[in-house]
Amino acid sequence: MKKIYLIIFVLCLSGVAFGQNTRSTEAPKPPKPQYQAVKKEKKSFFSFLKKKKTDPHRSTKAEEVAAFRKRIKKVAKKKAKEEKLAKKPEYSDPSYFGHKRPPKKRPPGKQKFCKVCKMKH
């Protein structure tokens, strides 16, 4: 009789011990993203009639040099435009404080706080 009570006691004790941990404390990990490196083309019955496209990453040295010069011209043009804008008085003259026109100088009692330059004038 003592053996039966002992077995029942051990089973209840183990049930309580394993029953306490119902969930894991770690958050579930999301699945890894699956990327398709190369897009595969479906094979069709009339695929032999289509012309094969050349690889866009392959080009001759002359084409690469022409593309490089084109990019350099584009960058030079952009820099020249920025320099031309920097010569305007709203950017070069410190009295403008970032405004398009110089701000009005009001008497000390009527000055307002400006949101553009964060000053009273």
C-alpha positions as CSV (number, residue, x, y, z in Angstrom):
1,M,0.0,0.0,0.0
2,K,2.9,2.3,0.8
3,K,4.3,1.6,-2.7
4,I,1.1,2.7,-4.4
5,Y,0.9,6.0,-2.4
6,L,4.6,6.6,-3.2
7,I,4.0,6.0,-6.9
8,I,0.9,8.3,-6.9
9,F,2.8,11.0,-5.0
10,V,5.8,10.9,-7.4
11,L,3.5,11.1,-10.4
12,C,1.6,14.0,-9.0
13,L,4.8,15.8,-8.1
14,S,6.2,15.3,-11.6
15,G,2.9,16.4,-13.1
16,V,3.0,19.6,-11.1
17,A,6.6,20.3,-11.9
18,F,6.2,19.9,-15.6
19,G,2.7,21.6,-15.6
20,Q,4.1,24.9,-14.4
21,N,6.1,25.6,-17.5
22,T,3.5,25.9,-20.3
23,R,5.2,28.5,-22.4
24,S,8.7,29.3,-23.3
25,T,10.0,32.8,-22.3
26,E,11.8,33.3,-25.6
27,A,10.0,35.1,-28.4
28,P,9.5,33.0,-31.5
29,K,12.0,33.8,-34.2
30,P,10.5,35.0,-37.6
31,P,11.3,32.9,-40.6
32,K,14.4,33.9,-42.7
33,P,13.6,35.9,-45.8
34,Q,13.9,34.1,-49.0
35,Y,15.3,36.1,-51.9
36,Q,15.3,35.2,-55.5
37,A,18.8,36.0,-56.8
38,V,18.1,35.4,-60.5
39,K,14.7,35.5,-62.0
40,K,14.1,32.4,-64.0
41,E,12.2,32.6,-67.2
42,K,9.5,30.1,-68.0
43,K,10.2,27.8,-70.9
44,S,7.6,28.0,-73.6
45,F,7.0,26.1,-76.8
46,F,8.1,29.0,-79.0
47,S,11.1,30.0,-77.0
48,F,13.5,29.2,-79.8
49,L,11.9,32.1,-81.8
50,K,12.8,34.8,-79.2
51,K,16.1,36.7,-79.5
52,K,18.4,36.3,-76.5
53,K,19.0,39.5,-74.6
54,T,22.6,40.6,-73.9
55,D,23.7,40.9,-70.3
56,P,23.2,44.5,-69.1
57,H,26.2,44.2,-66.8
58,R,28.6,43.4,-69.6
59,S,29.8,46.3,-71.7
60,T,32.9,47.3,-73.6
61,K,35.6,49.6,-72.2
62,A,34.5,52.4,-74.5
63,E,30.9,52.2,-73.2
64,E,32.1,52.3,-69.6
65,V,34.3,55.3,-70.3
66,A,31.4,57.1,-72.0
67,A,29.1,56.4,-69.1
68,F,31.8,57.6,-66.6
69,R,32.2,60.9,-68.4
70,K,28.5,61.4,-68.6
71,R,28.2,60.9,-64.8
72,I,31.2,63.3,-64.2
73,K,29.5,66.0,-66.4
74,K,26.3,65.6,-64.4
75,V,28.0,66.0,-61.1
76,A,30.0,69.1,-62.4
77,K,26.7,70.6,-63.6
78,K,25.1,70.0,-60.2
79,K,28.0,71.6,-58.4
80,A,28.0,74.6,-60.6
81,K,24.3,75.1,-60.0
82,E,24.9,74.9,-56.2
83,E,27.8,77.4,-56.4
84,K,25.5,79.8,-58.4
85,L,22.9,79.5,-55.7
86,A,25.4,80.1,-52.9
87,K,26.3,83.5,-54.5
88,K,22.8,84.8,-53.8
89,P,22.7,87.3,-50.9
90,E,20.2,85.2,-48.9
91,Y,23.0,82.6,-48.5
92,S,26.1,84.7,-48.5
93,D,25.1,87.9,-46.6
94,P,24.9,87.3,-42.8
95,S,22.3,90.1,-42.4
96,Y,19.7,87.9,-44.0
97,F,19.8,85.3,-41.3
98,G,18.5,82.6,-43.7
99,H,15.6,84.7,-45.0
100,K,14.9,85.5,-48.6
101,R,14.8,89.2,-47.9
102,P,16.5,91.0,-45.0
103,P,14.2,91.0,-42.0
104,K,12.6,94.3,-40.7
105,K,14.3,95.9,-37.7
106,R,11.5,96.7,-35.3
107,P,11.9,98.8,-32.1
108,P,12.7,96.7,-29.0
109,G,9.1,96.8,-27.6
110,K,7.5,95.5,-30.9
111,Q,10.1,92.8,-31.8
112,K,8.6,89.4,-32.7
113,F,10.2,85.9,-32.4
114,C,11.1,84.6,-35.8
115,K,10.6,80.8,-36.4
116,V,13.1,80.8,-39.4
117,C,16.2,82.2,-37.6
118,K,15.1,81.6,-34.0
119,M,15.8,85.3,-33.1
120,K,13.8,88.3,-32.2
121,H,13.8,91.1,-34.8
